[in-house]
């Protein structure tokens, strides 16, 4: 399909509708029409028409001069889960990983310059934000994002860098493009990623790729902890093999044929009760 054909078939009103929905976030849980217009760059009359349409469809409600999302928006995520077999296949493995490590286990997919949580078994809250299904965080500063970008196409990597600007969230965040690209190369070479204190001070995480039946990396599995409970060397020695092995099992259930390329290391000792 040519660019001209895709441009001709592109429905801008749908794009604007989603822009309005995405304007509702932690900073703007109950925005006014003017605030939505400012956030989206759309005119107030356009935002008003979109809000009225979304209200009639049951996705937003009016509270005086302010607007709020309704629980119906959750159905969009439910449809994704229902149509994505990987989330169902991965859940028992996430639960087992969380039980063995006593740390939160997560599954995420790449969306531009961000990762989106599509599976989650929380054990303790170690991030300042409340992470749940659908939560979005910057890809460049997270272990799951590093894994997903390490196997992404050059175009996707360029887009992620441009979209994120490699923003610094702590003094540890990699913000230099050359250094970041080299880090992605290392992640792809070794088959896993460790990120320490780049999104939040004291937050450590290990991630490994999850593949579909063709070998394509479609998600990332991670286990996260805090600096007070482990250090990077401990994660490398004990947690990395467990996360990589768990990701490989999810991939196998999703249809990947196991071969030497995807064989995983074995922990030197059991990880149970390590922290």
C-alpha positions in Angstrom: 0.0 0.0 0.0 1.4 3.4 -1.0 1.8 6.4 1.2 -0.8 8.2 -0.9 -3.2 5.4 -0.4 -2.7 5.3 3.4 -3.0 9.0 3.6 -6.3 8.9 1.7 -7.6 6.2 4.0 -6.4 7.9 7.2 -9.3 9.0 9.4 -8.2 12.1 11.3 -11.3 12.3 13.4 -10.4 8.9 15.0 -6.9 10.2 15.7 -8.3 13.3 17.4 -10.8 11.2 19.5 -7.9 9.1 20.9 -5.9 12.3 21.5 -8.7 13.6 23.7 -8.9 10.3 25.6 -5.2 10.2 26.2 -5.3 13.8 27.5 -6.7 12.3 30.7 -3.8 11.3 32.9 -2.4 11.5 36.4 -1.7 15.2 35.9 -5.2 15.9 34.4 -7.6 13.4 35.9 -10.5 15.8 35.6 -9.5 18.4 33.0 -11.6 21.2 31.7 -12.4 21.6 28.0 -9.8 24.3 27.7 -7.1 22.1 29.4 -7.8 19.3 27.0 -7.6 21.7 24.0 -4.2 22.9 25.3 -2.9 19.4 25.8 -4.0 18.1 22.4 -3.5 21.2 20.3 -7.1 21.0 19.1 -9.6 23.8 19.0 -12.1 24.1 21.7 -15.1 23.5 19.4 -13.4 20.4 18.1 -12.7 19.1 21.6 -16.3 19.9 22.6 -17.7 17.8 19.8 -15.4 14.9 20.5 -16.3 15.0 24.3 -20.0 15.0 23.5 -19.5 12.1 21.2 -17.5 10.2 23.8 -20.0 11.0 26.4 -22.8 9.6 24.3 -20.8 6.4 23.8 -20.2 6.2 27.5 -16.5 6.7 27.7 -16.5 10.1 29.5 -18.8 12.1 31.7 -19.3 15.7 32.5 -18.8 17.0 36.1 -19.8 20.6 35.8 -17.0 22.4 33.8 -14.7 19.4 34.1 -14.7 16.0 32.5 -13.8 12.5 33.7 -13.3 9.1 32.2 -15.8 6.4 33.0 -15.0 2.7 33.8 -16.0 1.8 30.3 -12.6 2.8 29.0 -11.2 -0.3 30.8 -13.1 -2.4 28.3 -10.6 -1.4 25.6 -7.8 -3.0 27.6 -10.0 -6.0 28.3 -10.5 -6.6 24.6 -6.7 -6.5 24.2 -6.2 -9.1 26.9 -8.9 -11.3 25.5 -7.4 -11.2 22.0 -3.8 -11.6 23.1 -3.1 -15.2 24.1 0.3 -14.3 25.5 -1.1 -12.4 28.5 -3.0 -15.6 29.5 0.0 -17.8 28.8 2.4 -15.6 30.7 0.3 -15.1 33.9 1.1 -18.4 35.6 4.8 -17.8 34.9 4.6 -14.3 36.3 3.0 -15.6 39.4 5.7 -18.3 39.8 8.5 -15.8 39.3 7.0 -13.4 41.8 6.5 -16.3 44.3 10.1 -17.5 43.9 11.7 -14.1 44.2 9.2 -12.3 46.4 9.5 -9.4 44.0 7.1 -8.0 41.5 7.0 -9.6 38.0 5.9 -7.8 34.9 5.3 -8.2 31.2 5.4 -5.3 28.8 5.1 -4.4 25.1 6.7 -1.6 23.2 4.6 1.4 22.0 6.7 4.1 20.4 9.1 5.5 23.0 7.2 3.9 25.9 6.5 0.5 27.3 3.0 -0.6 28.3 2.4 -3.1 31.1 0.3 -5.9 29.7 0.9 -8.4 32.6 1.7 -7.8 36.3 2.0 -9.6 39.6 2.8 -7.0 42.3 4.5 -8.1 45.5 5.5 -4.7 47.0 5.4 -1.2 45.8 8.9 0.0 45.0 8.1 2.7 42.4 6.6 6.2 43.2 3.9 5.5 40.7 1.2 2.9 41.1 2.0 0.4 38.3 -1.0 -1.6 36.9 -2.1 -3.0 33.5 -1.9 -0.2 30.9 0.6 1.9 32.8 3.1 3.5 30.5 6.7 4.4 31.4 9.7 5.6 29.2 11.4 2.7 27.4 14.9 4.1 27.4 15.2 4.2 31.2 13.8 0.7 31.9 15.1 -2.8 31.6 12.0 -4.0 29.6 12.3 -1.0 27.3 16.0 -1.8 26.7 15.2 -5.4 25.8 12.3 -4.4 23.5 14.4 -1.7 21.7 17.4 -4.0 21.5 15.4 -6.3 19.1 13.4 -3.5 17.5 13.9 -2.2 14.0 16.3 0.8 13.4 13.2 2.8 12.5 11.5 2.0 15.8 14.7 2.8 17.7 15.0 6.1 16.0 11.4 6.9 16.8 11.8 6.0 20.4 14.9 8.1 20.8 13.2 11.1 19.1 10.0 10.7 21.1 11.7 10.3 24.5 14.6 12.7 23.9 16.4 10.3 26.2 15.2 12.4 29.0 17.1 12.2 32.3 15.0 10.9 35.2 17.9 10.5 37.6 21.7 11.2 37.4 22.1 7.6 36.2 19.9 7.8 33.2 21.7 7.3 29.9 21.0 10.4 27.8 23.8 10.2 25.2 22.6 8.6 21.9 25.8 6.9 21.1 26.1 5.4 24.6 22.4 4.3 24.5 22.9 2.6 21.1 25.9 0.8 22.5 23.9 -0.3 25.5 21.2 -1.8 23.2 23.9 -3.7 21.3 25.2 -5.2 24.5 21.7 -6.1 25.6 21.1 -7.9 22.3 24.4 -9.7 22.5 24.0 -10.9 26.1 20.2 -11.6 25.8 19.1 -9.6 28.9 19.2 -6.2 30.5 19.8 -4.8 33.9 18.8 -1.2 34.7 19.8 0.3 38.0 18.4 3.7 39.2 17.7 5.2 35.8 14.0 5.7 36.1 13.9 6.1 39.9 16.7 6.2 42.4 17.1 2.8 44.1 15.0 0.9 41.5 16.7 -2.1 40.0 15.2 -4.4 37.4 16.2 -7.4 35.2 14.4 -8.1 31.9 14.6 -10.7 29.1 12.9 -11.0 25.8 9.7 -13.0 25.1 9.3 -14.3 21.5 6.5 -15.5 19.4 6.5 -18.7 17.2 8.6 -16.9 14.6 11.3 -15.9 17.0 10.2 -12.2 17.0 10.5 -10.4 20.3 7.0 -9.3 21.1 7.2 -8.6 24.9 9.7 -8.3 27.7 9.6 -10.0 31.1 11.0 -8.3 34.2 11.6 -8.7 37.9 12.1 -5.6 39.9 13.5 -4.8 43.3 15.1 -2.0 45.3 18.8 -1.2 46.0 18.2 -1.9 49.7 17.4 -5.6 48.9 20.0 -6.4 46.3 22.9 -5.0 44.2 23.6 -5.3 40.5 26.1 -8.1 40.9 23.6 -10.2 42.9 21.0 -9.6 40.2 23.5 -10.6 37.4 24.5 -13.8 39.2 21.2 -15.0 40.5 18.2 -13.2 39.0 19.3 -12.9 35.4 19.3 -16.7 34.8 15.9 -17.1 36.4 14.3 -14.3 34.4 15.8 -15.5 31.1 14.7 -19.0 31.8 11.2 -17.9 32.6 11.0 -15.8 29.5 12.1 -18.8 27.4 9.4 -20.9 28.9 6.7 -18.3 28.0 8.2 -18.2 24.5 8.1 -22.0 24.2 4.4 -22.1 25.3 3.7 -19.3 22.7 5.0 -21.6 20.0 8.7 -20.9 19.8 10.8 -24.0 19.0 13.7 -24.2 21.4 17.1 -24.3 19.8 20.6 -23.3 20.8 20.1 -19.7 20.0 17.5 -19.3 22.7 19.0 -21.7 25.3 19.2 -20.0 28.7 21.8 -20.2 31.5 21.1 -22.1 34.6 21.4 -20.4 38.0 24.4 -21.4 40.1 22.0 -22.0 43.0 18.3 -21.7 43.8 16.9 -18.1 43.8 14.3 -18.9 46.4 14.7 -16.7 49.5 17.7 -14.9 47.9 16.5 -11.4 49.0 
